[in-house]
């Protein structure tokens, strides 16, 4: 299971270079992040002081360990199936389903099958 890692200044710089490839174009979000065997992959789509939008792909049995964030986060499943934990409650999620993780509440997720998701985090 992967450990949650906050966005670094290097991530932001890399994002800005690649952002030009996406702006003003019709996008198919699941196609923007590829599955990688045995790991979690991500691609930041938007990063601003007010929040981030990031795509993730998880190989089967991969996940993010329990963590908290200082702001609300919304996850929508784009492909596959996963299990999420929020404040002690477990939910199974599949394509098209969305969950909101409240700020400062412990949460985690794990792939049941390979899956892709979009994470939207809004800061105050």
Backbone bond lengths (Angstrom), bond angles and torsions (degrees), N, CA, C in turn:
res aa  C-N    CA-C-N  psi(-1)  N-CA   C-N-CA  omega(-1)  CA-C   N-CA-C  phi
1 X - - - 1.444 - - 1.524 108.57 -
2 X 1.316 116.25 132.12 1.459 121.17 -178.63 1.522 110.35 -76.20
3 X 1.293 114.58 150.66 1.449 120.94 177.07 1.528 108.60 -91.37
4 X 1.330 116.89 140.80 1.462 121.14 178.70 1.526 108.93 -64.54
5 X 1.333 116.70 132.22 1.462 121.93 178.90 1.519 109.62 -125.07
6 X 1.312 118.63 125.27 1.462 120.58 177.87 1.530 111.17 -68.01
7 X 1.309 115.75 159.17 1.462 122.47 178.90 1.527 109.64 -67.97
8 X 1.330 116.45 133.50 1.463 121.94 -179.91 1.528 110.14 -103.31
9 X 1.339 118.30 164.24 1.470 120.48 174.87 1.530 112.43 -58.01
10 X 1.328 117.12 -34.32 1.470 120.46 177.71 1.523 110.95 -65.01
11 X 1.345 116.12 -39.02 1.466 120.48 177.00 1.523 110.13 -60.43
12 X 1.324 116.30 -43.28 1.466 120.96 -178.98 1.519 111.48 -64.34
13 X 1.314 117.03 -41.15 1.463 120.95 179.55 1.527 110.63 -64.38
14 X 1.310 116.77 -45.06 1.467 122.05 178.59 1.530 109.93 -62.48
15 X 1.313 116.08 -40.51 1.461 121.26 178.57 1.531 111.37 -60.28
16 X 1.306 116.98 -46.30 1.467 120.54 -178.46 1.524 111.96 -61.86
17 X 1.326 117.29 -36.72 1.470 120.28 177.96 1.525 111.08 -64.83
18 X 1.323 117.06 -40.39 1.460 120.93 -176.86 1.525 112.90 -84.68
19 X 1.302 117.82 -16.94 1.459 122.01 -175.56 1.521 112.00 -59.02
20 X 1.314 117.29 -35.16 1.454 121.54 -179.35 1.519 113.06 -58.45
21 X 1.331 117.56 -27.01 1.461 122.07 178.19 1.528 111.90 -68.09
22 X 1.322 117.74 -21.25 1.458 121.94 -171.40 1.522 114.87 -106.71
23 X 1.308 117.35 -30.60 1.464 122.22 -170.90 1.523 111.11 -64.31
24 X 1.322 116.39 132.82 1.451 122.50 175.83 1.516 114.14 75.14
25 X 1.336 117.48 15.04 1.467 121.30 -179.20 1.522 109.87 -120.83
26 X 1.320 115.72 151.45 1.455 120.59 173.64 1.530 107.22 -75.92
27 X 1.326 116.44 128.96 1.459 121.53 -174.77 1.522 111.36 -119.22
28 X 1.297 116.03 145.07 1.468 122.18 168.73 1.520 105.17 -108.38
29 X 1.325 115.76 99.75 1.462 121.83 -169.84 1.530 114.47 -53.19
30 X 1.335 120.96 -44.71 1.468 118.60 -178.98 1.530 113.45 -60.12
31 X 1.330 117.31 -24.23 1.466 120.32 -178.99 1.530 112.95 -80.19
32 X 1.326 118.00 -10.23 1.467 121.03 -174.97 1.522 114.24 -85.98
33 X 1.318 117.25 -9.25 1.465 120.73 176.11 1.528 107.47 -135.74
34 X 1.311 116.56 127.81 1.461 122.51 -176.31 1.527 110.45 -95.40
35 X 1.322 115.49 152.81 1.460 120.38 172.35 1.524 109.18 -71.68
36 X 1.335 115.53 142.04 1.456 121.54 175.31 1.524 107.67 -128.82
37 X 1.316 115.97 128.25 1.457 121.74 -174.79 1.529 112.16 -58.00
38 X 1.327 115.06 127.84 1.453 121.45 173.49 1.513 116.24 74.25
39 X 1.335 118.03 17.29 1.461 118.36 -176.62 1.531 112.10 -154.26
40 X 1.323 113.73 178.81 1.461 123.60 174.82 1.523 106.95 -109.26
41 X 1.329 117.30 130.17 1.461 121.87 176.82 1.519 108.55 -115.68
42 X 1.335 116.44 152.64 1.462 119.57 179.43 1.514 110.88 -143.16
43 X 1.329 114.47 157.42 1.463 121.28 174.86 1.520 108.00 -145.03
44 X 1.320 115.75 118.03 1.450 121.30 179.00 1.529 108.80 -76.83
45 X 1.312 116.80 129.29 1.464 122.12 -179.19 1.526 110.30 -97.77
46 X 1.327 116.03 -44.65 1.474 121.77 178.17 1.522 107.95 -138.05
47 X 1.325 115.81 136.21 1.457 120.83 175.19 1.522 108.62 -139.08
48 X 1.301 115.42 117.40 1.459 122.39 179.22 1.523 108.95 -137.72
49 X 1.327 116.26 166.24 1.463 119.48 176.63 1.523 111.01 -58.24
50 X 1.332 117.27 -29.32 1.459 122.00 -177.61 1.527 113.37 -82.12
51 X 1.347 117.79 -12.59 1.454 119.70 178.20 1.513 113.03 158.15
52 X 1.335 115.10 179.00 1.465 122.39 -177.14 1.523 110.43 -133.94
53 X 1.339 115.32 152.88 1.459 122.54 168.62 1.520 106.07 -126.47
54 X 1.336 116.22 122.72 1.455 121.83 -175.53 1.520 109.89 -133.81
55 X 1.333 116.07 137.81 1.457 122.54 173.54 1.518 108.62 -95.91
56 X 1.328 116.75 142.94 1.459 122.27 178.19 1.521 109.73 -131.63
57 X 1.329 116.12 146.96 1.460 121.87 166.80 1.521 107.41 -125.11
58 X 1.320 115.40 139.63 1.461 122.08 -178.55 1.518 108.63 -124.45
59 X 1.317 117.04 128.07 1.459 119.62 172.04 1.530 107.33 -70.78
60 X 1.326 116.29 160.35 1.448 121.27 178.99 1.529 110.18 -54.04
61 X 1.327 116.32 137.05 1.472 125.23 179.45 1.531 113.90 71.56
62 X 1.317 118.61 6.15 1.465 121.14 173.97 1.522 108.53 -91.84
63 X 1.328 117.31 167.64 1.456 120.34 179.17 1.510 111.45 -175.59
64 X 1.316 115.34 -172.89 1.466 122.61 173.89 1.513 107.36 -116.31
65 X 1.323 116.77 129.79 1.456 121.38 -179.47 1.531 110.43 -67.96
66 X 1.311 115.00 163.60 1.463 120.42 -178.09 1.530 110.72 -58.44
67 X 1.329 115.04 134.73 1.458 121.74 179.07 1.528 108.43 -158.27
68 X 1.321 116.28 174.10 1.458 122.10 173.42 1.527 107.81 -126.38
69 X 1.314 115.62 162.60 1.468 122.09 174.62 1.520 107.33 -134.00
70 X 1.320 117.78 148.52 1.465 120.41 -176.56 1.523 113.87 -79.47
71 X 1.348 117.59 9.42 1.461 120.89 179.59 1.527 108.65 -148.38
72 X 1.332 116.11 162.23 1.463 120.72 -179.97 1.521 110.69 -64.38
73 X 1.338 115.80 149.97 1.456 122.01 177.22 1.526 108.74 -137.09
74 X 1.337 115.68 139.47 1.455 121.20 177.94 1.524 108.75 -117.86
75 X 1.330 116.77 130.86 1.462 122.96 179.10 1.524 108.42 -118.73
76 X 1.341 115.69 131.51 1.465 122.53 173.57 1.526 107.77 -123.20
77 X 1.321 116.40 131.97 1.464 121.66 -179.35 1.533 108.91 -82.26
78 X 1.342 115.78 127.59 1.465 122.68 -178.22 1.526 112.41 -101.92
79 X 1.338 117.55 -24.12 1.461 122.19 -177.29 1.524 107.75 -161.92
80 X 1.318 118.15 142.78 1.454 121.30 174.19 1.516 114.48 80.58
81 X 1.334 114.80 -156.96 1.458 120.82 -173.45 1.529 110.29 -147.33
82 X 1.344 115.97 142.05 1.462 120.52 -179.86 1.518 110.32 -143.07
83 X 1.324 113.83 173.50 1.448 122.16 174.77 1.520 107.26 -122.62
84 X 1.334 116.79 134.87 1.464 120.43 178.13 1.524 109.62 -121.74
85 X 1.324 114.36 152.07 1.460 122.35 175.87 1.516 107.42 -123.53
86 X 1.326 115.24 128.67 1.463 121.02 177.21 1.518 107.42 -133.63
87 X 1.326 116.29 115.59 1.469 122.26 177.31 1.529 112.05 48.12
88 X 1.349 116.28 43.48 1.454 120.52 175.95 1.516 115.61 88.99
89 X 1.323 118.92 -4.83 1.459 122.42 178.72 1.526 109.67 -102.88
90 X 1.332 116.76 134.99 1.462 122.34 -179.51 1.521 109.69 -105.28
91 X 1.348 115.77 135.57 1.462 122.11 177.60 1.522 108.96 -133.29
92 X 1.314 116.62 141.75 1.463 122.50 173.81 1.528 106.50 -98.34
93 X 1.347 116.87 134.14 1.461 120.81 -176.41 1.524 110.41 -128.26
94 X 1.341 115.53 148.59 1.451 121.70 177.95 1.535 109.40 -138.36
95 X 1.317 116.48 -179.65 1.469 123.43 -173.64 1.532 112.13 -48.04
96 X 1.333 114.35 130.19 1.462 121.73 176.63 1.513 114.93 89.51
97 X 1.313 117.89 -9.69 1.463 120.53 -179.20 1.520 110.62 -89.53
98 X 1.329 114.92 148.55 1.466 122.68 -175.87 1.520 109.80 -130.30
99 X 1.333 115.58 145.49 1.462 121.84 173.80 1.521 108.35 -136.46
100 X 1.329 116.06 148.49 1.463 121.31 176.43 1.523 107.89 -111.78
101 X 1.335 114.96 124.30 1.458 121.48 174.56 1.521 107.57 -92.71
102 X 1.321 118.67 117.48 1.470 120.17 179.34 1.529 111.97 -68.64
103 X 1.294 115.98 150.72 1.459 121.89 177.41 1.525 110.19 -55.14
104 X 1.331 115.64 140.34 1.465 124.10 173.86 1.526 115.31 63.91
105 X 1.334 117.71 16.63 1.462 121.95 178.28 1.534 108.15 -108.15
106 X 1.342 118.50 129.32 1.459 120.19 -179.00 1.527 111.64 -60.56
107 X 1.331 115.13 136.80 1.461 121.04 177.35 1.524 109.59 -151.55
108 X 1.344 115.30 159.88 1.464 122.68 179.84 1.516 107.20 -157.14
109 X 1.339 116.07 167.70 1.462 119.45 174.41 1.509 110.31 -152.08
110 X 1.350 114.06 156.73 1.458 120.71 -176.82 1.522 108.99 -145.81
111 X 1.335 116.49 140.41 1.459 122.02 179.52 1.522 110.72 -75.04
112 X 1.322 116.27 129.48 1.464 121.92 169.28 1.526 107.11 -86.49
113 X 1.341 115.52 -46.28 1.462 123.61 169.64 1.519 105.34 -121.79
114 X 1.319 117.87 175.66 1.467 118.20 169.21 1.517 106.39 -54.89
115 X 1.329 116.37 139.57 1.461 117.56 176.99 1.520 110.85 -149.59
116 X 1.340 113.15 158.86 1.467 121.31 177.05 1.526 107.74 -125.50
117 X 1.328 114.68 147.64 1.455 119.81 -179.93 1.519 110.16 -145.34
118 X 1.320 114.72 160.27 1.454 121.36 170.76 1.528 106.55 -113.31
119 X 1.309 115.53 133.04 1.461 122.88 179.63 1.515 108.32 -113.52
120 X 1.333 116.12 122.59 1.460 121.82 177.18 1.520 107.45 -115.29
121 X 1.341 116.51 119.30 1.467 121.01 179.33 1.533 107.88 -117.24
122 X 1.309 114.81 127.13 1.463 121.39 -179.61 1.528 107.10 -112.14
123 X 1.337 115.38 125.81 1.460 120.55 179.02 1.519 109.20 -98.31
124 X 1.332 115.39 157.61 1.472 119.34 177.55 1.497 110.35 -88.85
